[in-house]
Amino acid sequence: QVQLVESGGGLVQAGGSRRLSCAASGSISSHSVMGWYRQAPGKQREWVTHITTGGTTNYADSVKDRFTISRDNAKRTVYLQMNSLKPEDTAVYYCRLEAASPYFIYWGQGTQVTVSS
């Protein structure tokens, strides 16, 4: 059973930075895509960014050039460095792991990030 545990959420002022972490435990295939989604109050969950085992990254336009995703495969941990935060970045941030074999998608419990203006 794979578990994802997020940490790093909290309250931050606009323009500030925050780093989220997501540690995976359990048996995970060597090939997986790890990423972050977020859900703001009253809105649907949206994709933010993801990174492959090989390090290929993609970002939503709304966070490009402000957020950076990275991963430590040895520690089975993915990070999200968030800079120049805006109030509209306020949301619950969820870690997601897409395992290749067997194929399955895992979610973390979410961590709240609140950006004050």
C-alpha positions as CSV (number, residue, x, y, z in Angstrom):
1,Q,0.0,0.0,0.0
2,V,1.5,3.3,-1.1
3,Q,1.0,6.4,1.1
4,L,1.8,10.0,0.3
5,V,2.4,12.4,3.1
6,E,2.5,16.1,2.3
7,S,4.0,18.8,4.5
8,G,5.0,22.5,4.3
9,G,1.6,24.2,4.0
10,G,0.7,27.3,6.0
11,L,0.1,31.0,5.8
12,V,2.3,33.2,3.8
13,Q,2.2,36.8,2.6
14,A,1.8,37.7,-1.0
15,G,5.1,37.8,-2.7
16,G,6.5,35.3,-0.3
17,S,7.7,31.7,-0.8
18,R,6.8,28.3,0.5
19,R,8.1,24.8,-0.1
20,L,5.9,21.8,-0.1
21,S,7.2,18.2,0.3
22,C,5.5,14.9,-0.5
23,A,7.1,11.7,0.7
24,A,6.0,8.4,-0.7
25,S,6.1,5.2,1.3
26,G,5.4,1.6,0.3
27,S,6.2,-0.3,-2.9
28,I,6.5,2.0,-5.9
29,S,7.4,1.0,-9.4
30,S,10.7,2.5,-10.7
31,H,8.8,4.5,-13.3
32,S,6.3,7.0,-12.0
33,V,5.1,10.5,-12.5
34,M,4.7,12.7,-9.4
35,G,2.9,15.9,-9.4
36,W,0.8,18.5,-7.6
37,Y,-2.8,19.5,-7.9
38,R,-4.6,22.2,-6.0
39,Q,-8.2,23.0,-5.1
40,A,-9.4,26.4,-4.2
41,P,-12.6,27.0,-2.3
42,G,-15.6,26.5,-4.6
43,K,-13.5,25.4,-7.5
44,Q,-12.5,22.1,-9.1
45,R,-9.2,20.5,-8.4
46,E,-6.7,21.6,-11.0
47,W,-3.4,20.3,-12.2
48,V,-0.4,22.5,-11.2
49,T,2.7,20.6,-12.3
50,H,4.3,17.2,-12.6
51,I,7.7,15.6,-13.0
52,T,8.7,12.2,-14.5
53,T,11.2,9.8,-13.1
54,G,13.7,11.1,-15.6
55,G,13.1,14.7,-14.5
56,T,11.0,16.1,-17.3
57,T,8.7,18.8,-15.9
58,N,5.5,20.6,-17.0
59,Y,3.7,23.5,-15.4
60,A,0.3,25.1,-15.6
61,D,0.6,28.6,-17.2
62,S,-0.7,30.1,-14.0
63,V,2.4,29.0,-12.1
64,K,5.1,28.9,-14.8
65,D,8.2,30.8,-13.8
66,R,7.1,31.0,-10.2
67,F,6.8,27.4,-9.1
68,T,9.5,24.7,-9.4
69,I,9.0,21.0,-9.0
70,S,11.8,18.6,-8.2
71,R,12.1,15.1,-6.9
72,D,14.6,12.9,-5.0
73,N,14.1,9.4,-6.3
74,A,16.3,7.9,-3.6
75,K,14.1,9.5,-0.9
76,R,10.9,9.0,-3.0
77,T,10.1,12.6,-2.3
78,V,8.8,15.3,-4.5
79,Y,9.1,19.0,-3.7
80,L,7.2,22.1,-4.8
81,Q,9.1,25.4,-4.4
82,M,6.6,28.2,-4.7
83,N,7.9,31.8,-5.2
84,S,6.1,35.1,-5.7
85,L,3.0,33.7,-4.2
86,K,-0.3,35.4,-5.0
87,P,-3.6,35.4,-3.1
88,E,-5.1,33.3,-6.0
89,D,-2.6,30.6,-5.2
90,T,-4.6,29.9,-2.0
91,A,-5.8,26.3,-2.1
92,V,-5.4,22.9,-0.7
93,Y,-2.4,21.3,-2.5
94,Y,-2.5,17.6,-3.2
95,C,0.4,15.4,-4.1
96,R,-0.3,12.8,-6.8
97,L,1.7,9.7,-7.8
98,E,0.9,7.9,-11.1
99,A,2.6,4.5,-10.9
100,A,3.4,2.7,-14.1
101,S,3.4,-0.9,-13.1
102,P,0.9,-1.9,-12.0
103,Y,-0.9,1.3,-13.1
104,F,-2.5,3.1,-10.2
105,I,-3.0,6.7,-9.1
106,Y,-2.4,7.7,-5.5
107,W,-3.3,10.9,-3.7
108,G,-2.0,12.6,-0.6
109,Q,-4.3,14.0,2.0
110,G,-3.6,17.6,1.0
111,T,-2.0,20.5,2.7
112,Q,-3.5,24.0,2.9
113,V,-1.6,27.0,1.5
114,T,-3.1,30.4,2.3
115,V,-1.6,33.5,0.7
116,S,-2.6,36.8,2.4
117,S,-2.7,40.1,0.5
